[in-house]
């Protein structure tokens, strides 16, 4: 009687590199969606309007940074509350408007 020691040989392969599936898990972005992808590339100090799920709009805020580990986007609000920081989960933002210069 033989023992099959190659139990994992039936695992699916990664589409991009033909290695075992799920080996890129650490590389995948946890923050999903169009807005999260835009915030990854958005230049700091860009003025934006935020349209949140639920209908709330936050206008004329300045983009500070984006933390890809926890999906938090950081903004300053120099008009309404000077010196304050707004922290929003990028997955709670339905749309952003990038202000024209």
DRENKOL-222642 format. One record per residue: x, z, y of N, C-alpha, C, O in turn. Coordinates in steps of 0.2 Angstrom, whole numbers, plus 5000, padded with zeros to 4 digits. Example, Ala and Ser with C-alpha at 12.3 -4.5 7.8 and 13.67 -1.06 7.14 Angstrom:
2
506650394972506250394978506650394984507150424983/506450354989506850364995506450395000506750405006/
END
This chain:
101
500450004994500050005000500450005006500950045007/500349955011500749955017500449985023499849985023/500850015027500550045033500649995039501249975040/500149975043500249935049500449975055500050015058/501149975056501450005062501349975068501550005074/501049915068501049875074500249875077500049825078/500049935078499349945080499249915087498649885088/499749915091499649895098499749815099499649795104/499849785093499949715094499349675096499349615098/498749705095498149675097497949685104497349655106/498349715108498149725115498149665119498549615117/497749665124497749605128498349595132498649645133/498549535134499149525138498949515145498349495147/499349535149499349525157499249455158499749415156/498849435163498749365164499349335168499549285168/499649385173500149355177500849355174501249315176/501049395169501649395167501749405159502249405157/501149395156501149395148501449465145501649465139/501449515149501649585146500949615144500449585145/501049675141500449715139500049725145500249745151/499349725144498849735149498949805152499149855149/498749815159498749875162499449905164499549965167/499949865163500649895165500749885172501249915175/500349855176500449845183499949895187499949895193/499649945184499249995187499450025193499150035198/500150045193500450075199500450035204500450055210/500549965203500649915208499949895211499949875217/499349905208498749885211498549935216498649995216/498249905221497949935227497349975225496849945222/497350035227496750075225496150065230495550065229/496350045236495850035242495649955241496049915242/495049945239494749885238494349855244494049895248/494249795245493849765249494149725255494749735256/493749685258494049645264494349685269494949665271/494049735272494249775277494949805275495349805280/494949835270495549875267496149825267496649835270/496049765265496549705265496749695272497349685273/496249685276496449665283496849725287497349715290/496649785285497049845288497749845286498249875289/497849825280498549825277499049785281499649795282/498749725284499149685288499049685295499449655299/498549725298498449735305499049765309499249815307/499249735314499749755318499549825322498949825324/499949875322499849935325499749925333499949875335/499349965336499149965343498649905344498549885350/498349875339497849825340497149865342496949915338/496849835347496149865349495649835344495549775344/495149875341494649855337494049895338494049945341/493449865336492849895335492749905328492849855324/492449965326492249975318491549975317491150005321/491349935312490649935310490549975304490749945298/490350035304490350075297489650065294489150045296/489750075287489050075283488650125286488850185287/487950105286487550155289487350135296486850165299/487650095299487550065306487950095311487850065317/488350145311488650175316489250125318489550095314/489350115325489850075328490350115332490150155336/490950115331491450145335491850095338492150045335/491750095345492050035349492750055353492850115354/493150005354493750015358494250065356494450105360/494350065349494850115346495550075345495450015344/496050105345496750075344496950095337496950155335/497150045333497350055326498050085326498550055330/498150135323498750175322499150155316499750135316/498850175310499150155304498650155298498050175299/498850145292498450135286498850165280499350145279/498550215277498850245271498550215265497950235263/498950175261498650145255498550185249498250175245/498850245250498750295244498150325244497850345239/497850335250497150375250496650335254496050365255/496750275256496350225259496150255267495650225269/496550295269496350325276496650275281497250255281/496250255286496450215292496450265298495950295299/496950265302496950305308496950265314497250215315/496550295319496350255325496450305331496250365330/496650285337496550325343495950305347495750245347/495650355351495150335355495250355362495050405364/495650315366495850335372495350335377495450365383/494750305376494250305381493750365381493650395386/493450375375492950425374493350495374493050535377/493850495370494150565368494950555368495250545363/495250545374495950535375496350595371496250655371/496850565367497250615363496950625356497350655352/496350605355496050615348496250565343496450505345/496150575337496350535331495650525327495350575325/495450465325494950455321495150435314495650385314/494950465309495250445302494650425298494150465298/494650365296494050335292494350305286494850275285/493950315280494050285274493950205275493350195277/494450165273494350095274493750065270493450015272/493550095265493050075261492350095264491850065261/492350135269491750145273491650105279491150115282/492050055280492050015286491749945283492049915279/491149925286490849865284491249805287491249755284/491449815293491749755297492149785302492049845305/492649745305493049765310493049705315493049645313/493049715322493149665327493749675330493949725333/494149625330494849625333494749605340494549545341/494849645345494749635352495249575354495849575352/495049535358495449485361495849515367495649565370/496449485368496849515373496649495380496949515385/
END
